[in-house]
Amino acid sequence: MSGNSHDASKPIRIGISSCLLGQEVRFDGGHKRDSFLTDTLGPQVEWVPVCPEVEIGLGIPREPVRLVRAADDAIRMVTTSTGVDHTETMARWAIARLEELAREDLCGYVLKKDSPSCGMEYVKTYSSGGTAERNGRGLFAAALMRRFPSLPVEEEGRLADPRIREDFIERVFAYARQKGRTPSACGPSEARSRRASASGGGAPRALRDDDRPRPERAQYRSVPVTVVGRPDRGIAGSTRDLAAVEEPLEVRLHGKPFAVIMRTPGEDRALAAGFLLSEGVVRTADDIGAVEHCRHPDRPDGHNVVDVYLLGESRTSLETLLADRRNVLTNSSCGLCGRVTIESLKTRASALPVSWTMTTSVAAGLPQRLRERQRVFDGTGGLHAAGLFTPDGICETSAEDVGRHNAVDKVIGAMVLDDRLPIASHALAVSGRASFEIVQKAWLAGIGLVCAVSAPSSLAIDLAEDAGITLLGFARGGGFNVYSHPARLPEL
């Protein structure tokens, strides 16, 4: 099997553990056919099946193998009863097989979970005394991920989670675009439909009405509090309240630290994508190969670390970017204060044309429509929000966070990951004030109208004027102030 040409007419190729396709190659002569992979994703891709244990010459059926930690701390793959060591044979075969796979033009890989050869993570590793810990990685899986560090890789067990499944499909399509493996006539909307079909979903993620935060980490927690001088609430003395959670998110580029953002957990991939867009690291979804949380079993704080793998020009300039960067600790309330000037921004973006309009009644109602989607705020009173609205006032996506800038990065990042830049025909509504940085983020994303509940800063007004953005402030009680470019509100 060879296919080293980047023919866009060919289907996307994904490597896979053979047993997941129903091939009877397991140690017991059975298989582990996965219906999602064969029936839903299968028609969209071309599978490249691999069974390491069979391909190194082990029979069917055969004595099972397992990972064992030797006295020198090296991981060995040996048979469970006779103790035959197949480690070196597997290593030699893997080197040659991976070179063959390099010519297969793969855009992703699906591995069999828990396998001593193919397990991606948390594989049982036995000590000399026979006790097991789930801290290993299959020998072939480890070699695969070393050989192709930016290749989207998942295991079938994790793909049962719809969020992880959709994430994997998005990464595969992004990787395929970089390699020229998606049809040239396939536009953004068709690409989104193909990704939705491949992931077994209906509407694309950023278009679903129920696209609410589903964090693996809590966004709020109960805390003790003493209430003083609140007779209207009928509560006095010691009680409990809900507080919004704030934790650090470390953003890495290809494993190397880039920035730390204080944020509310949830939608971390979108936050990282939006942040990197505003930093000028990426410009479109084509620049992002993968955004993954740290999975190392020795990192219990892995939920607070995301690693971003870049593609294209962004990948080429990575070393220069890392060498020249200024490490940033982004405070969740003030963002990248003073990070860039208006003049430097003009070198990255042109003034936005007035290509759409909005009625004053719709504009005045944006804050209330955003407020209706602040579910975590209802319980805590401690989160900001941002939302993207169509000209007729429909909210396509929204997010909450302890930081206004983070909430904006999350909604813009969701559109980046869904390959929908520029966001030309949308308005951005934010709780709180409109700062320079929020207008900056809107400009770089191509958003023509920004509506804030509170006041804009003077620098935000100056930037909105130069960017061609309609800036609304004090949007409350059915009214608002217009500070720049009223042409998008033709009733004025």
N, C-alpha and C positions, 0 to 999 in steps of 0.2 A: 504493500500500500504506500503509494507516494503521491504527493500533491503539493509541490513547492510553489505553484503559481498562485497569485492572489486574484483569481477569477471571481468577480463579483456575482456571476451567474450561478456559482456553485453554492450549495447549502453550507451553513455554518457547521464546522466540525468540532465535536466535543469528545474527548477521551472518556472512557468509562470502564469500571470494573465489570468484566464479562458477565458475572453472575446476576447483575442487576437487570440485564436484558433477558433473563430467563435461560441462559446457557448453563447446562448442568456441569459445572466445573468446581463445585465446592468439595471440601475434603470428604464429605459423606455422599458425594454423587448427586447432590441436589442443587438448587439454585435459589436466588433471592430476588426474583423478578419484582420490579417496582412499577406499578401501573401508571403513576404520574410520568415517570421517565419514558416508558414505552408508548403510552397512548396519548398523552397530552403534549409533552415536549418532543417526543420522537418525530412526529410529522414535520416539525420545524427545523430539524437539524439532521446531520449525518453523524452517527455514532462510530467511534473508533474503539472497539473493545480490546481490553488487555486483561489477562489473568496471570500475574507474576508467578504464582506457585506452579501452575501448569507449564508455563513457558520456560521455567528453569529445569523442567524435566520430571517434576513430581507427578505421580499417577492420580487416577480417579477410580475409586476412592483412594484415600491416602491417610497416613497418620497425621493428625493435626499438629500444627506448629504453634509456638508461643514465643513472646519476647522475654528474655532473661537478662538481668543486669549482672554482669560478670564481676569478678573481684577487682578488676581495674576500672570499674564503673562503665565499661563499654556495653552497649546493647547488642545482644546476640539473638538470632532466630533459630530455635532448636525444636526438634520434635518432642512431644509431650511425654512419651513413654521411653523411647530408646535413646533420647538425648543426642540425636544426630544434628550437627551444627551446619545449617545451610546459609550462614551469614555471608561468607565470602562468595559463594556461588551467586547469591542474590545480588550482591554488590557489583560483580563483574557483568552479570546479565543486564542490570539496570543501566549501567553506563552505555552499553551498546543500544539497548532498547530506547533510551531517551534520545539518542542521536537520531534514530529512525523516526520517533515522534516529532522531533524538531522539523522534519521535512513534511509532516502531515498537516501543517498549517492549522494546528488546533487553536480554538478560541476559548476553551474551558475544559474542565475535567471534573467528573463525578466519581468519588471513591466509595468503597464499601466500608461502613463504619465498623469499628472494633476489630478490624482485621490486622493481624501482626505484619502483613505485607502492605495493605492498602489503607488502614485506618488513619484518618487525618489528625486526630487528637484523642486524648484520654483513653488510649489503648492500654489494656492491662499489661504491666511489666512485673515479672516475678523476681523475687530475691532468691539467693541460694537456699534460703530456708523454706521457700515455698509460699511466702506471703506475697500478695499482689497489691499494687497501687496503680490507679488509673492516671498515669502521667507520661505515657509513651506515645510514640508515633510510628506507624508501620514503616518498614525499611524502604519499600518502594515509594510510598507517599513522601517520605522525607527527601529522598533523592529527586523526586519529581518537583517538589516545591523549591529545592535548592537550584535545580537546573532552569526552572521557569518561574522566577520569583514574582513576576507581575501577572502570571496566568490566573484567571479566576478559577479557584478550586473549591469544591464543597464535597460533603459526604451525604449520602442519601438520607441518613437519619435526620440531619439538620434541615433538609429540604422539606420535611413534613411541616415545618413552621412557615406559614404563608409569607411572613415578612422576610425571612431569610431566602425563601424561594424566589420572591420578586427581586430581592437584592442581587441574587446570583444571576438571574436572567438579564437584569440591567447591566451588570458588569460584563457578561458575555457579549451583549450587543455592542457595548462601548468598545470592547477589545476588538470585536469583529469590524467595526467601523474604521478603527485605526489601521487594520490590516487590509482594508478594501474588500471585505467579504460580504457587505450588504449591498443590494442592488442600488445602482446610482440613481435610479428613479424613485427610490423609496424616500419620501419626505418625512419630516418630523412626525406628522400625525399618523402616517402609515407605520412608521417605525414603532410608535407607541402602541398601536393596535397589535402589531406583531409581538411585541414584548408581553402585552396583556394576554394574548392568546397562548403564548408559550408558557406563561406562568400559571395558566389555568384560571385567570381572573376575568372579570368583566371589563369595566372601565379602567383606564390607566390610573395609577395610584394618585397622582396629583389632581385628578378630576372627580374622584369619588366624594359624594356628599358626607360619608361617614369617616373621612380621613382625619381622625382625631389622634392625638398622641396615645400610643400604646407602649409606654416606657417599661423596660425591664426593671428600672430603678424607680422608686417612689418620687413623685414630684412635690410631695408635701409630707409632713409628719406632725404628730401630736406633741405639744410641748406644754409644760406647766406655766400658768400665768396668774397674776394677781390683778383683778379688775378694781379700779378706783375711779369714782366719780362718773359712773355710767348707770344712773338710775333708770334711764330710758330702756336699757337692755334687760332690766330685771335681774341682773347678776352683780354680785359683790363678793370680794374676798378671793380666795384661791380657787382656781378652776383649771381647765385645759383649753388650749386653742390650737388651731392648725397653722403651721408656718411653712412657707415655701422653701423647698430644699435648694441649696446652692452648693455645687461641687465643681472642682476643676476638671476641665477636659484638655488633655494634652493632644495636640495635633502633630502628627509626624508625617514626614514625606519620605517614602521609601525606607522607613525604619529610623530615620534621623529626626530628632526633635526640631520643631519649627516654631510652635507657639503654645501658650497655655491660655485657655479662655475660661473664665468663671461663668457658669451657666446653670440652668435648671436641667437635670437629666431628662432625656427624651429627644428624639429626632436629631441625634448627634451627627448622623451622616449628612443630613441636610444642612445643619449648622456649619459643619466643616466645609462643605461645598460652597455655601454662601460666603463664608469668611474668606476662603481662598479666592473667590471671584473678586471681592472687594479689595483684596490685597494685590490683585494683578497677577496671581500665580496661575490661574486658569481663566479662559475666556468663554469656553463653551463646554458642553458635556463631552465632546470629543477629546478634551484634554484629561478626562478622568477615567482611569482604567478600573479602579476599585477604591472603595472606602470601607475599611473593615475595623471592627473592634479588636483589640488585642485578645488573643485566645490562649496565651501561654498559661499552662496550668499552675505555674509558679507566680503568676501575677493576679492576686485576688482583686486588685484594683483595675483589672483590664477593662471594665466597663467605663472607666474614665480615660481611656487611651484609644484614639483612632489613628490608623495608618492609612495614608492616601497614596495611591500609586498613580503616577502621571503618565500621559501618553503624548506623542507628537512633539510639537515645539516646546511645550512645557517640560517634557521629560528631558529634552536636549539641553535646556538651560538650567536644569536642576542644580548642578554643582555650583554654577555661578550664583544662583539664587541663594543657596545655603551659605556660600562663602560671604555674600554681601549683606545678608539679612540682618535685621535688628530683632533679637528675641523680644517678643511682646507678651506681657502679662496684661490681658485685656480685662479691665474691671467691668463687671456686668452692668454697671450703671452709666459709665461714661465712655466706654468704647475706646477707639484709637484716637484719643484727643490729640489734635495737632499732627496726626500721622502724615497727612499730605496737604498741599495747598491747592487753591483753585487753579493756579497756573499749571501746576504739574498734572492736575486732573485733565486739563484741556488737551494734553498730549495723548491721553488714553481714550477720550470719548468726544464726540461732536454734539453740538446742541440738538436736542430732540425736536423733530417737526411736530406740528399740531395735526395729527392724522385721525383723531377721534374727538368726540365731545361727550359731555355728561350734563344732565339737567341739574339745576341747583337743588331741587328736592331730593334727588338721589344722593348728591354730594353731602347734603346736610344729614342724611340718614346713615352714612357710613359708620360713624362711631357707634351708634346703637346696634347696627347689624354685627359689628365686630364684638361688642359687649355681649351679645347673645351667644357667642361661641366661646366665651371665657369660662369654661367649666371648672378649671382648677382655681381660678380667681374667686369663683363663688364660694369655695370652701376656705380659702386662705386670705383673700384680700391683699395678697402680696405679689402678684405677678403682672407684668406688662404683656401686651399682646400686639400682634401685627397681622394684617390680612390683605390679600390681593383680591380686588373686586373688578368685575367687568363693567363696562360703561352703563349697563342697566342695573348695577348694584348687586349682582350675584357674587357671593364669596366663593372663590375657587379653592383657596387654601388659607389656613390661618395657623398661628402658633402662639404659645405662651412661654414666657421665660422671666427670670428675675431681672434680666437686662433687656431694655428696649432694642438695643442693637442686635442682641442674640436672636430675639424674636424675628427681626427683619431678616437676619441671615438665614434663619430656618425656612421662612416662606420663599425667599429668593433661591436658596439652595435646593428646595424641593423642585422648583422649576428648572434649575440647572440639571439636576439628576434626571429629570423627565425630558431633557433636550428641548426646552421651550424658550430659550433666549433668542432674541431680545423679547422682553415682556412688554411689547409696544402698546397694546390696547388694554392696559390694566391700570388701576389706581391702587396706591398703597395707603392703607389706613393704619395709624399707630396710636396706642394709648400714650398719654404723657405728651411731652414737648417734642418739637421737631428740631433736632440738632444738625449741625454741619455733617456729621458722619452718616446720619440717616438719609439725608438728601444725596450724599455721595453714593451710598449703596444703591439708591433708586436710579441715579443717573447711569451708573455702570451696568445696571440691569436693563436699561431702556424704558423705565417706568415714567410716564409723563405727568402724573398727578400724585401729590403727597398730601394726605389729610391728617392733621394732628389734633388731638383733643385740647392740648394746651398751646403755649406760645412757641413760635419759632425763634431761634437765635438770629442775631444780625448776620452772622456769617452764613447761616443756612439760607437766609433770604438772598444774599449776594450770590451764593452758589446756584440756587434755583433759577435766578434771573439769567445767569450765564449758561446754565444747562438746558434751558427751554422747558423747565418744569413748572407746572401750576402748583403753587404752594398755598395750602389752606391751613389756618390756625384757629384756635379757640372754637373748634367745631363742636358745639354743644347747644342743647335747648332749641334745636331747629335752625340755628344760624351758624355763620363762620366768617372769618376775615380772609380776604384774598390778597396775597402779598406779591404774586408774580404771575405773568402769562395768563390772564383771565380768558383768553380766546377759547380755551377748552370748555368754558361755561358760557355758551352763546347768548343766554338770557340776560347777561349783565350788560 
